[in-house]
Amino acid sequence: MDVTEKEHLTEELRRREAHLAEAQRLSHTGSFGWRVSTGEIFFSEETFQIFQFDRTTKPTLELALQRVHPEDGGRLWAPDNPPRGASFSLTLPSYAA
């Protein structure tokens, strides 16, 4: 792969990341990743917004779960998602303004 092709692929990745971030912002949908081998958690920008965490906060699963209380209607579940393992879903309670 030459330098020009690498630059083109890098720009394409940035463009797609920007589109995803804008779609998440508009739909108020966040995403997160979990590198199981290290325990590292990654939040999208919108996930930080949804949880009302400062962008400098280091994300952890425990921190995210502190925002969910079953009596308020929030829940976390992880149905099977072969071959990737599990797909985690999180529902936060919605509050009337």
ZAKE-151041 format. One record per residue: residue in three letters; x, y, z of N, C-alpha, C, CB in turn. Coordinates in Angstrom, 2 decimals, m for minus. Glycine has a CB too. Example, Ala and Ser with C-alpha at 12.3 -4.5 7.8 and 13.67 -1.06 7.14 Angstrom:
2
<rest:ALA&n_c1:13.19&n_c2:m5.69&n_c3:7.80&ca_c1:12.30&ca_c2:m4.50&ca_c3:7.80&c_c1:13.20&c_c2:m3.30&c_c3:7.80&cb_c1:11.31&cb_c2:m4.47&cb_c3:9.05>;
<rest:SER&n_c1:12.85&n_c2:m2.25&n_c3:7.08&ca_c1:13.67&ca_c2:m1.06&ca_c3:7.14&c_c1:12.90&c_c2:0.03&c_c3:7.87&cb_c1:14.08&cb_c2:m0.60&cb_c3:5.72>;
//
This chain:
97
<rest:MET&n_c1:0.86&n_c2:m1.17&n_c3:0.00&ca_c1:0.00&ca_c2:0.00&ca_c3:0.00&c_c1:0.91&c_c2:1.23&c_c3:0.00&cb_c1:m0.98&cb_c2:0.00&cb_c3:1.24>;
<rest:ASP&n_c1:0.68&n_c2:2.11&n_c3:m0.96&ca_c1:1.52&ca_c2:3.31&ca_c3:m1.02&c_c1:0.95&c_c2:4.42&c_c3:m0.14&cb_c1:1.65&cb_c2:3.79&cb_c3:m2.47>;
<rest:VAL&n_c1:1.71&n_c2:5.50&n_c3:0.00&ca_c1:1.35&ca_c2:6.60&ca_c3:0.89&c_c1:0.04&c_c2:7.26&c_c3:0.47&cb_c1:2.47&cb_c2:7.64&cb_c3:0.93>;
<rest:THR&n_c1:m0.16&n_c2:7.45&n_c3:m0.82&ca_c1:m1.39&ca_c2:8.09&ca_c3:m1.31&c_c1:m2.62&c_c2:7.26&c_c3:m0.97&cb_c1:m1.31&cb_c2:8.31&cb_c3:m2.82>;
<rest:GLU&n_c1:m2.52&n_c2:5.96&n_c3:m1.15&ca_c1:m3.65&ca_c2:5.07&ca_c3:m0.83&c_c1:m3.93&c_c2:5.08&c_c3:0.67&cb_c1:m3.35&cb_c2:3.64&cb_c3:m1.31>;
<rest:LYS&n_c1:m2.87&n_c2:5.08&n_c3:1.46&ca_c1:m3.02&ca_c2:5.13&ca_c3:2.92&c_c1:m3.70&c_c2:6.43&c_c3:3.35&cb_c1:m1.65&cb_c2:4.99&cb_c3:3.60>;
<rest:GLU&n_c1:m3.31&n_c2:7.55&n_c3:2.76&ca_c1:m3.93&ca_c2:8.84&ca_c3:3.07&c_c1:m5.40&c_c2:8.85&c_c3:2.68&cb_c1:m3.19&cb_c2:9.98&cb_c3:2.34>;
<rest:HIS&n_c1:m5.72&n_c2:8.26&n_c3:1.53&ca_c1:m7.11&ca_c2:8.18&ca_c3:1.07&c_c1:m7.96&c_c2:7.34&c_c3:2.04&cb_c1:m7.17&cb_c2:7.58&cb_c3:m0.36>;
<rest:LEU&n_c1:m7.43&n_c2:6.21&n_c3:2.47&ca_c1:m8.16&ca_c2:5.36&ca_c3:3.40&c_c1:m8.33&c_c2:6.04&c_c3:4.76&cb_c1:m7.43&cb_c2:4.03&cb_c3:3.58>;
<rest:THR&n_c1:m7.32&n_c2:6.77&n_c3:5.21&ca_c1:m7.41&ca_c2:7.50&ca_c3:6.47&c_c1:m8.48&c_c2:8.57&c_c3:6.39&cb_c1:m6.04&cb_c2:8.14&cb_c3:6.83>;
<rest:GLU&n_c1:m8.54&n_c2:9.30&n_c3:5.29&ca_c1:m9.56&ca_c2:10.33&ca_c3:5.10&c_c1:m10.95&c_c2:9.72&c_c3:5.03&cb_c1:m9.27&cb_c2:11.14&cb_c3:3.82>;
<rest:GLU&n_c1:m11.08&n_c2:8.59&n_c3:4.36&ca_c1:m12.38&ca_c2:7.90&ca_c3:4.28&c_c1:m12.84&c_c2:7.45&c_c3:5.66&cb_c1:m12.28&cb_c2:6.68&cb_c3:3.33>;
<rest:LEU&n_c1:m11.93&n_c2:6.93&n_c3:6.48&ca_c1:m12.26&ca_c2:6.53&ca_c3:7.85&c_c1:m12.72&c_c2:7.72&c_c3:8.66&cb_c1:m11.06&cb_c2:5.86&cb_c3:8.52>;
<rest:ARG&n_c1:m12.03&n_c2:8.84&n_c3:8.57&ca_c1:m12.43&ca_c2:10.06&ca_c3:9.29&c_c1:m13.82&c_c2:10.53&c_c3:8.86&cb_c1:m11.41&cb_c2:11.18&cb_c3:9.05>;
<rest:ARG&n_c1:m14.09&n_c2:10.47&n_c3:7.56&ca_c1:m15.40&ca_c2:10.88&ca_c3:7.05&c_c1:m16.50&c_c2:9.99&c_c3:7.61&cb_c1:m15.41&cb_c2:10.83&cb_c3:5.51>;
<rest:ARG&n_c1:m16.27&n_c2:8.69&n_c3:7.63&ca_c1:m17.27&ca_c2:7.76&ca_c3:8.16&c_c1:m17.48&c_c2:7.94&c_c3:9.66&cb_c1:m16.87&cb_c2:6.32&cb_c3:7.86>;
<rest:GLU&n_c1:m16.39&n_c2:8.18&n_c3:10.38&ca_c1:m16.51&ca_c2:8.44&ca_c3:11.82&c_c1:m17.32&c_c2:9.70&c_c3:12.08&cb_c1:m15.13&cb_c2:8.56&cb_c3:12.46>;
<rest:ALA&n_c1:m17.12&n_c2:10.73&n_c3:11.27&ca_c1:m17.88&ca_c2:11.98&ca_c3:11.41&c_c1:m19.36&c_c2:11.75&c_c3:11.13&cb_c1:m17.31&cb_c2:13.07&cb_c3:10.46>;
<rest:HIS&n_c1:m19.67&n_c2:10.95&n_c3:10.11&ca_c1:m21.08&ca_c2:10.63&ca_c3:9.80&c_c1:m21.73&c_c2:9.86&c_c3:10.94&cb_c1:m21.18&cb_c2:9.81&cb_c3:8.49>;
<rest:LEU&n_c1:m21.01&n_c2:8.90&n_c3:11.51&ca_c1:m21.54&ca_c2:8.13&ca_c3:12.64&c_c1:m21.78&c_c2:9.04&c_c3:13.83&cb_c1:m20.57&cb_c2:6.98&cb_c3:13.02>;
<rest:ALA&n_c1:m20.82&n_c2:9.90&n_c3:14.14&ca_c1:m20.98&ca_c2:10.82&ca_c3:15.27&c_c1:m22.19&c_c2:11.74&c_c3:15.08&cb_c1:m19.71&cb_c2:11.67&cb_c3:15.46>;
<rest:GLU&n_c1:m22.39&n_c2:12.23&n_c3:13.87&ca_c1:m23.54&ca_c2:13.10&ca_c3:13.59&c_c1:m24.85&c_c2:12.32&c_c3:13.70&cb_c1:m23.41&cb_c2:13.73&cb_c3:12.18>;
<rest:ALA&n_c1:m24.88&n_c2:11.10&n_c3:13.20&ca_c1:m26.09&ca_c2:10.28&ca_c3:13.31&c_c1:m26.42&c_c2:9.99&c_c3:14.77&cb_c1:m25.93&cb_c2:8.96&cb_c3:12.53>;
<rest:GLN&n_c1:m25.41&n_c2:9.70&n_c3:15.57&ca_c1:m25.64&ca_c2:9.45&ca_c3:16.99&c_c1:m26.14&c_c2:10.71&c_c3:17.69&cb_c1:m24.36&cb_c2:8.93&cb_c3:17.67>;
<rest:ARG&n_c1:m25.58&n_c2:11.86&n_c3:17.33&ca_c1:m26.01&ca_c2:13.11&ca_c3:17.94&c_c1:m27.47&c_c2:13.39&c_c3:17.62&cb_c1:m25.13&cb_c2:14.28&cb_c3:17.46>;
<rest:LEU&n_c1:m27.84&n_c2:13.22&n_c3:16.36&ca_c1:m29.22&ca_c2:13.50&ca_c3:15.94&c_c1:m30.23&c_c2:12.53&c_c3:16.54&cb_c1:m29.32&cb_c2:13.45&cb_c3:14.43>;
<rest:SER&n_c1:m29.83&n_c2:11.27&n_c3:16.71&ca_c1:m30.77&ca_c2:10.25&ca_c3:17.23&c_c1:m30.64&c_c2:10.04&c_c3:18.73&cb_c1:m30.54&cb_c2:8.93&cb_c3:16.51>;
<rest:HIS&n_c1:m29.71&n_c2:10.76&n_c3:19.36&ca_c1:m29.44&ca_c2:10.60&ca_c3:20.80&c_c1:m29.16&c_c2:9.13&c_c3:21.12&cb_c1:m30.64&cb_c2:11.11&cb_c3:21.65>;
<rest:THR&n_c1:m28.32&n_c2:8.54&n_c3:20.27&ca_c1:m27.91&ca_c2:7.15&ca_c3:20.42&c_c1:m26.40&c_c2:7.11&c_c3:20.59&cb_c1:m28.36&cb_c2:6.29&cb_c3:19.21>;
<rest:GLY&n_c1:m25.92&n_c2:6.49&n_c3:21.65&ca_c1:m24.49&ca_c2:6.39&ca_c3:21.86&c_c1:m24.01&c_c2:4.98&c_c3:21.61&cb_c1:m24.12&cb_c2:6.82&cb_c3:23.27>;
<rest:SER&n_c1:m22.72&n_c2:4.83&n_c3:21.60&ca_c1:m22.13&ca_c2:3.49&ca_c3:21.48&c_c1:m20.89&c_c2:3.43&c_c3:22.37&cb_c1:m21.76&cb_c2:3.17&cb_c3:19.99>;
<rest:PHE&n_c1:m20.55&n_c2:2.20&n_c3:22.72&ca_c1:m19.33&ca_c2:2.03&ca_c3:23.49&c_c1:m18.69&c_c2:0.71&c_c3:23.11&cb_c1:m19.61&cb_c2:2.08&cb_c3:25.00>;
<rest:GLY&n_c1:m17.40&n_c2:0.63&n_c3:23.36&ca_c1:m16.67&ca_c2:m0.60&ca_c3:23.10&c_c1:m15.96&c_c2:m1.04&c_c3:24.37&cb_c1:m15.66&cb_c2:m0.42&cb_c3:21.95>;
<rest:TRP&n_c1:m15.66&n_c2:m2.31&n_c3:24.43&ca_c1:m15.01&ca_c2:m2.88&ca_c3:25.60&c_c1:m13.92&c_c2:m3.82&c_c3:25.13&cb_c1:m16.03&cb_c2:m3.61&cb_c3:26.54>;
<rest:ARG&n_c1:m12.68&n_c2:m3.49&n_c3:25.38&ca_c1:m11.56&ca_c2:m4.36&ca_c3:25.05&c_c1:m11.38&c_c2:m5.29&c_c3:26.25&cb_c1:m10.25&cb_c2:m3.54&cb_c3:24.74>;
<rest:VAL&n_c1:m11.93&n_c2:m6.49&n_c3:26.15&ca_c1:m11.96&ca_c2:m7.43&ca_c3:27.26&c_c1:m10.56&c_c2:m7.78&c_c3:27.76&cb_c1:m12.69&cb_c2:m8.70&cb_c3:26.84>;
<rest:SER&n_c1:m9.62&n_c2:m7.89&n_c3:26.87&ca_c1:m8.26&ca_c2:m8.29&ca_c3:27.26&c_c1:m7.61&c_c2:m7.30&c_c3:28.22&cb_c1:m7.39&cb_c2:m8.44&cb_c3:26.03>;
<rest:THR&n_c1:m7.97&n_c2:m6.01&n_c3:28.10&ca_c1:m7.38&ca_c2:m4.98&ca_c3:28.98&c_c1:m8.40&c_c2:m4.38&c_c3:29.94&cb_c1:m6.77&cb_c2:m3.87&cb_c3:28.14>;
<rest:GLY&n_c1:m9.70&n_c2:m4.62&n_c3:29.67&ca_c1:m10.74&ca_c2:m4.02&ca_c3:30.48&c_c1:m11.05&c_c2:m2.59&c_c3:30.09&cb_c1:m10.35&cb_c2:m4.07&cb_c3:31.92>;
<rest:GLU&n_c1:m10.39&n_c2:m2.09&n_c3:29.05&ca_c1:m10.59&ca_c2:m0.70&ca_c3:28.63&c_c1:m11.95&c_c2:m0.52&c_c3:27.97&cb_c1:m9.47&cb_c2:m0.27&cb_c3:27.66>;
<rest:ILE&n_c1:m12.64&n_c2:0.57&n_c3:28.34&ca_c1:m13.96&ca_c2:0.91&ca_c3:27.79&c_c1:m13.81&c_c2:2.19&c_c3:26.97&cb_c1:m15.03&cb_c2:1.09&cb_c3:28.94>;
<rest:PHE&n_c1:m14.48&n_c2:2.23&n_c3:25.83&ca_c1:m14.47&ca_c2:3.40&ca_c3:24.96&c_c1:m15.89&c_c2:3.91&c_c3:24.81&cb_c1:m13.85&cb_c2:3.06&cb_c3:23.57>;
<rest:PHE&n_c1:m16.12&n_c2:5.19&n_c3:25.02&ca_c1:m17.44&ca_c2:5.82&ca_c3:24.81&c_c1:m17.40&c_c2:6.70&c_c3:23.57&cb_c1:m17.86&cb_c2:6.66&cb_c3:26.06>;
<rest:SER&n_c1:m18.50&n_c2:6.72&n_c3:22.82&ca_c1:m18.63&ca_c2:7.71&ca_c3:21.76&c_c1:m18.94&c_c2:9.06&c_c3:22.41&cb_c1:m19.76&cb_c2:7.30&cb_c3:20.73>;
<rest:GLU&n_c1:m18.79&n_c2:10.12&n_c3:21.64&ca_c1:m19.09&ca_c2:11.46&ca_c3:22.16&c_c1:m20.52&c_c2:11.53&c_c3:22.69&cb_c1:m18.87&cb_c2:12.53&cb_c3:21.06>;
<rest:GLU&n_c1:m21.46&n_c2:10.94&n_c3:21.96&ca_c1:m22.86&ca_c2:11.00&ca_c3:22.38&c_c1:m23.11&c_c2:10.19&c_c3:23.65&cb_c1:m23.77&cb_c2:10.49&cb_c3:21.27>;
<rest:THR&n_c1:m22.35&n_c2:9.12&n_c3:23.86&ca_c1:m22.48&ca_c2:8.36&ca_c3:25.09&c_c1:m22.08&c_c2:9.21&c_c3:26.29&cb_c1:m21.63&cb_c2:7.08&cb_c3:25.03>;
<rest:PHE&n_c1:m21.01&n_c2:10.00&n_c3:26.14&ca_c1:m20.64&ca_c2:10.93&ca_c3:27.21&c_c1:m21.78&c_c2:11.90&c_c3:27.48&cb_c1:m19.36&cb_c2:11.70&cb_c3:26.83>;
<rest:GLN&n_c1:m22.42&n_c2:12.40&n_c3:26.43&ca_c1:m23.55&ca_c2:13.33&ca_c3:26.57&c_c1:m24.74&c_c2:12.66&c_c3:27.27&cb_c1:m23.98&cb_c2:13.86&cb_c3:25.19>;
<rest:ILE&n_c1:m25.08&n_c2:11.46&n_c3:26.83&ca_c1:m26.23&ca_c2:10.74&ca_c3:27.39&c_c1:m26.05&c_c2:10.51&c_c3:28.88&cb_c1:m26.44&cb_c2:9.40&cb_c3:26.66>;
<rest:PHE&n_c1:m24.86&n_c2:10.07&n_c3:29.27&ca_c1:m24.59&ca_c2:9.80&ca_c3:30.67&c_c1:m24.28&c_c2:11.06&c_c3:31.47&cb_c1:m23.45&cb_c2:8.83&cb_c3:30.80>;
<rest:GLN&n_c1:m24.15&n_c2:12.17&n_c3:30.77&ca_c1:m23.80&ca_c2:13.46&ca_c3:31.39&c_c1:m22.46&c_c2:13.37&c_c3:32.12&cb_c1:m24.90&cb_c2:13.89&cb_c3:32.37>;
<rest:PHE&n_c1:m21.50&n_c2:12.73&n_c3:31.45&ca_c1:m20.14&ca_c2:12.65&ca_c3:31.96&c_c1:m19.28&c_c2:13.68&c_c3:31.24&cb_c1:m19.56&cb_c2:11.22&cb_c3:31.79>;
<rest:ASP&n_c1:m18.34&n_c2:14.27&n_c3:31.97&ca_c1:m17.35&ca_c2:15.14&ca_c3:31.36&c_c1:m16.49&c_c2:14.30&c_c3:30.43&cb_c1:m16.48&cb_c2:15.86&cb_c3:32.44>;
<rest:ARG&n_c1:m16.11&n_c2:14.87&n_c3:29.30&ca_c1:m15.33&ca_c2:14.15&ca_c3:28.28&c_c1:m14.00&c_c2:13.63&c_c3:28.84&cb_c1:m15.07&cb_c2:15.05&cb_c3:27.08>;
<rest:THR&n_c1:m13.51&n_c2:14.23&n_c3:29.92&ca_c1:m12.23&ca_c2:13.80&ca_c3:30.48&c_c1:m12.38&c_c2:12.62&c_c3:31.44&cb_c1:m11.58&cb_c2:14.96&cb_c3:31.21>;
<rest:THR&n_c1:m13.63&n_c2:12.24&n_c3:31.75&ca_c1:m13.88&ca_c2:11.10&ca_c3:32.64&c_c1:m13.45&c_c2:9.81&c_c3:31.96&cb_c1:m15.38&cb_c2:11.03&cb_c3:33.03>;
<rest:LYS&n_c1:m12.73&n_c2:8.97&n_c3:32.69&ca_c1:m12.33&ca_c2:7.67&ca_c3:32.14&c_c1:m13.53&c_c2:6.73&c_c3:32.26&cb_c1:m11.08&cb_c2:7.09&cb_c3:32.89>;
<rest:PRO&n_c1:m14.06&n_c2:6.24&n_c3:31.13&ca_c1:m15.23&ca_c2:5.38&ca_c3:31.18&c_c1:m14.95&c_c2:4.03&c_c3:31.82&cb_c1:m15.77&cb_c2:5.17&cb_c3:29.80>;
<rest:THR&n_c1:m15.87&n_c2:3.58&n_c3:32.65&ca_c1:m15.84&ca_c2:2.23&ca_c3:33.20&c_c1:m17.26&c_c2:1.69&c_c3:33.17&cb_c1:m15.25&cb_c2:2.21&cb_c3:34.66>;
<rest:LEU&n_c1:m17.39&n_c2:0.38&n_c3:33.16&ca_c1:m18.71&ca_c2:m0.24&ca_c3:33.18&c_c1:m19.43&c_c2:0.12&c_c3:34.47&cb_c1:m18.60&cb_c2:m1.77&cb_c3:33.02>;
<rest:GLU&n_c1:m18.71&n_c2:0.11&n_c3:35.58&ca_c1:m19.31&ca_c2:0.44&ca_c3:36.87&c_c1:m19.87&c_c2:1.87&c_c3:36.88&cb_c1:m18.29&cb_c2:0.28&cb_c3:38.01>;
<rest:LEU&n_c1:m19.12&n_c2:2.79&n_c3:36.29&ca_c1:m19.55&ca_c2:4.19&ca_c3:36.22&c_c1:m20.84&c_c2:4.31&c_c3:35.41&cb_c1:m18.44&cb_c2:5.07&cb_c3:35.61>;
<rest:ALA&n_c1:m20.90&n_c2:3.63&n_c3:34.28&ca_c1:m22.11&ca_c2:3.67&ca_c3:33.45&c_c1:m23.30&c_c2:3.07&c_c3:34.18&cb_c1:m21.88&cb_c2:2.93&cb_c3:32.13>;
<rest:LEU&n_c1:m23.08&n_c2:1.97&n_c3:34.88&ca_c1:m24.18&ca_c2:1.31&ca_c3:35.58&c_c1:m24.69&c_c2:2.14&c_c3:36.76&cb_c1:m23.74&cb_c2:m0.05&cb_c3:36.07>;
<rest:GLN&n_c1:m23.88&n_c2:3.05&n_c3:37.27&ca_c1:m24.34&ca_c2:3.93&ca_c3:38.34&c_c1:m25.47&c_c2:4.84&c_c3:37.85&cb_c1:m23.18&cb_c2:4.77&cb_c3:38.87>;
<rest:ARG&n_c1:m25.54&n_c2:5.08&n_c3:36.54&ca_c1:m26.58&ca_c2:5.94&ca_c3:35.97&c_c1:m27.90&c_c2:5.21&c_c3:35.73&cb_c1:m26.08&cb_c2:6.54&cb_c3:34.66>;
<rest:VAL&n_c1:m27.89&n_c2:3.90&n_c3:35.91&ca_c1:m29.08&ca_c2:3.09&ca_c3:35.62&c_c1:m29.63&c_c2:2.52&c_c3:36.93&cb_c1:m28.76&cb_c2:1.95&cb_c3:34.62>;
<rest:HIS&n_c1:m30.88&n_c2:2.79&n_c3:37.19&ca_c1:m31.52&ca_c2:2.25&ca_c3:38.39&c_c1:m32.77&c_c2:1.49&c_c3:37.94&cb_c1:m31.88&cb_c2:3.39&cb_c3:39.42>;
<rest:PRO&n_c1:m32.87&n_c2:0.20&n_c3:38.26&ca_c1:m34.01&ca_c2:m0.61&ca_c3:37.79&c_c1:m35.37&c_c2:m0.03&c_c3:38.14&cb_c1:m33.90&cb_c2:m1.99&cb_c3:38.36>;
<rest:GLU&n_c1:m35.51&n_c2:0.59&n_c3:39.29&ca_c1:m36.80&ca_c2:1.16&ca_c3:39.68&c_c1:m37.19&c_c2:2.35&c_c3:38.82&cb_c1:m36.77&cb_c2:1.57&cb_c3:41.14>;
<rest:ASP&n_c1:m36.21&n_c2:2.95&n_c3:38.13&ca_c1:m36.48&ca_c2:4.06&ca_c3:37.23&c_c1:m36.77&c_c2:3.62&c_c3:35.81&cb_c1:m35.32&cb_c2:5.02&cb_c3:37.23>;
<rest:GLY&n_c1:m36.71&n_c2:2.32&n_c3:35.56&ca_c1:m37.02&ca_c2:1.80&ca_c3:34.23&c_c1:m35.81&c_c2:1.51&c_c3:33.38&cb_c1:m37.89&cb_c2:2.75&cb_c3:33.53>;
<rest:GLY&n_c1:m34.59&n_c2:1.71&n_c3:33.89&ca_c1:m33.40&ca_c2:1.40&ca_c3:33.12&c_c1:m33.02&c_c2:m0.06&c_c3:33.27&cb_c1:m32.25&cb_c2:2.29&cb_c3:33.55>;
<rest:ARG&n_c1:m32.33&n_c2:m0.61&n_c3:32.26&ca_c1:m31.86&ca_c2:m1.98&ca_c3:32.35&c_c1:m30.69&c_c2:m2.20&c_c3:31.40&cb_c1:m33.00&cb_c2:m2.96&cb_c3:32.04>;
<rest:LEU&n_c1:m29.94&n_c2:m3.26&n_c3:31.67&ca_c1:m28.81&ca_c2:m3.67&ca_c3:30.84&c_c1:m28.99&c_c2:m5.15&c_c3:30.55&cb_c1:m27.43&cb_c2:m3.37&cb_c3:31.54>;
<rest:TRP&n_c1:m28.82&n_c2:m5.52&n_c3:29.30&ca_c1:m28.91&ca_c2:m6.94&ca_c3:28.96&c_c1:m27.92&c_c2:m7.26&c_c3:27.84&cb_c1:m30.35&cb_c2:m7.32&cb_c3:28.54>;
<rest:ALA&n_c1:m27.56&n_c2:m8.53&n_c3:27.73&ca_c1:m26.56&ca_c2:m8.95&ca_c3:26.76&c_c1:m26.97&c_c2:m10.26&c_c3:26.10&cb_c1:m25.18&cb_c2:m9.10&cb_c3:27.43>;
<rest:PRO&n_c1:m27.81&n_c2:m10.20&n_c3:25.06&ca_c1:m28.18&ca_c2:m11.43&ca_c3:24.36&c_c1:m27.00&c_c2:m11.97&c_c3:23.55&cb_c1:m29.38&cb_c2:m11.18&cb_c3:23.44>;
<rest:ASP&n_c1:m27.02&n_c2:m13.27&n_c3:23.27&ca_c1:m25.99&ca_c2:m13.89&ca_c3:22.45&c_c1:m25.89&c_c2:m13.21&c_c3:21.10&cb_c1:m26.27&cb_c2:m15.39&cb_c3:22.27>;
<rest:ASN&n_c1:m24.69&n_c2:m13.07&n_c3:20.59&ca_c1:m24.46&ca_c2:m12.46&ca_c3:19.28&c_c1:m23.32&c_c2:m13.20&c_c3:18.58&cb_c1:m24.14&cb_c2:m10.94&cb_c3:19.43>;
<rest:PRO&n_c1:m23.52&n_c2:m14.51&n_c3:18.28&ca_c1:m22.46&ca_c2:m15.28&ca_c3:17.64&c_c1:m22.09&c_c2:m14.65&c_c3:16.30&cb_c1:m22.89&cb_c2:m16.75&cb_c3:17.45>;
<rest:PRO&n_c1:m20.88&n_c2:m14.66&n_c3:15.85&ca_c1:m19.69&ca_c2:m15.21&ca_c3:16.50&c_c1:m18.96&c_c2:m14.17&c_c3:17.36&cb_c1:m18.74&cb_c2:m15.76&cb_c3:15.46>;
<rest:ARG&n_c1:m19.55&n_c2:m13.02&n_c3:17.59&ca_c1:m18.86&ca_c2:m11.93&ca_c3:18.29&c_c1:m18.96&c_c2:m12.00&c_c3:19.80&cb_c1:m19.40&cb_c2:m10.63&cb_c3:17.84>;
<rest:GLY&n_c1:m19.75&n_c2:m12.90&n_c3:20.34&ca_c1:m19.88&ca_c2:m13.00&ca_c3:21.80&c_c1:m21.22&c_c2:m12.50&c_c3:22.26&cb_c1:m18.78&cb_c2:m12.24&cb_c3:22.50>;
<rest:ALA&n_c1:m21.28&n_c2:m11.25&n_c3:22.66&ca_c1:m22.54&ca_c2:m10.68&ca_c3:23.13&c_c1:m22.68&c_c2:m9.25&c_c3:22.62&cb_c1:m22.62&cb_c2:m10.71&cb_c3:24.67>;
<rest:SER&n_c1:m23.91&n_c2:m8.84&n_c3:22.46&ca_c1:m24.22&ca_c2:m7.47&ca_c3:22.08&c_c1:m24.93&c_c2:m6.85&c_c3:23.28&cb_c1:m25.11&cb_c2:m7.41&cb_c3:20.77>;
<rest:PHE&n_c1:m24.31&n_c2:m5.86&n_c3:23.90&ca_c1:m24.88&ca_c2:m5.25&ca_c3:25.09&c_c1:m25.85&c_c2:m4.14&c_c3:24.71&cb_c1:m23.78&cb_c2:m4.70&cb_c3:26.00>;
<rest:SER&n_c1:m26.96&n_c2:m4.10&n_c3:25.38&ca_c1:m27.95&ca_c2:m3.03&ca_c3:25.19&c_c1:m28.24&c_c2:m2.40&c_c3:26.54&cb_c1:m29.26&cb_c2:m3.58&cb_c3:24.53>;
<rest:LEU&n_c1:m28.42&n_c2:m1.12&n_c3:26.53&ca_c1:m28.66&ca_c2:m0.37&ca_c3:27.75&c_c1:m29.82&c_c2:0.57&c_c3:27.51&cb_c1:m27.39&cb_c2:0.41&cb_c3:28.20>;
<rest:THR&n_c1:m30.80&n_c2:0.51&n_c3:28.38&ca_c1:m31.94&ca_c2:1.41&ca_c3:28.29&c_c1:m31.93&c_c2:2.31&c_c3:29.52&cb_c1:m33.28&cb_c2:0.62&cb_c3:28.18>;
<rest:LEU&n_c1:m31.87&n_c2:3.60&n_c3:29.28&ca_c1:m31.94&ca_c2:4.56&ca_c3:30.38&c_c1:m33.38&c_c2:5.00&c_c3:30.53&cb_c1:m31.02&cb_c2:5.78&cb_c3:30.13>;
<rest:PRO&n_c1:m33.78&n_c2:5.35&n_c3:31.74&ca_c1:m35.14&ca_c2:5.84&ca_c3:31.94&c_c1:m35.31&c_c2:7.18&c_c3:31.23&cb_c1:m35.46&cb_c2:5.98&cb_c3:33.46>;
<rest:SER&n_c1:m36.50&n_c2:7.42&n_c3:30.75&ca_c1:m36.77&ca_c2:8.74&ca_c3:30.16&c_c1:m37.59&c_c2:9.54&c_c3:31.16&cb_c1:m37.52&cb_c2:8.61&cb_c3:28.78>;
<rest:TYR&n_c1:m37.23&n_c2:10.78&n_c3:31.30&ca_c1:m37.89&ca_c2:11.65&ca_c3:32.24&c_c1:m38.69&c_c2:12.71&c_c3:31.50&cb_c1:m36.87&cb_c2:12.30&cb_c3:33.17>;
<rest:ALA&n_c1:m39.90&n_c2:12.97&n_c3:32.00&ca_c1:m40.72&ca_c2:14.02&ca_c3:31.40&c_c1:m40.12&c_c2:15.37&c_c3:31.78&cb_c1:m42.20&cb_c2:13.93&cb_c3:31.86>;
<rest:ALA&n_c1:m40.05&n_c2:16.25&n_c3:30.81&ca_c1:m39.47&ca_c2:17.58&ca_c3:31.08&c_c1:m40.47&c_c2:18.49&c_c3:31.73&cb_c1:m38.96&cb_c2:18.21&cb_c3:29.79>;
//
